Amino acid sequence: MDEKNIKFPKHACQFCGCERKLVETLIDDEFFWDDVDKMYQPNKFMDNFEHTGNDRCAECDEKWSGL
């Protein structure tokens, strides 16, 4: 039996064809000390994040190979 080379779109995972990727980020959220509850409370959540450069396929968990 002949094996065929499966070609996926360039933007998709080249291992499984999935079009969803997971992007790892570092997020900085600010917390303040609440004297009443004696614990840190979130001071709103910010959209301040940095991409680490690590991407992986959401389906097969391989390192992202698409565009």
VENCORPE-V33667 format. One line per field, one symbol per residue. ss: DSSP state (H for helix, E for strand, - for the rest). psi: psi as a letter, one per 30 degrees, with the letter a starting at -180 (. if undefined). burial: # if it has 16 or more other C-alpha atoms within 10 Angstrom, else .. A space follows every 50 residues. Layout:
BEGIN
ss: ???
psi: ???
burial: ???
END
This chain:
BEGIN
ss: --------------------EEEEEEE---EEEE----EEEE------EE EEEEEEE-----E----
psi: kkkkkkklkfflkfeffkgklkkklkkjkkklkjfefhlkkkilklhjlk kffjklkfefglkkfa.
burial: ...........########.#............................. ....####....####.
END
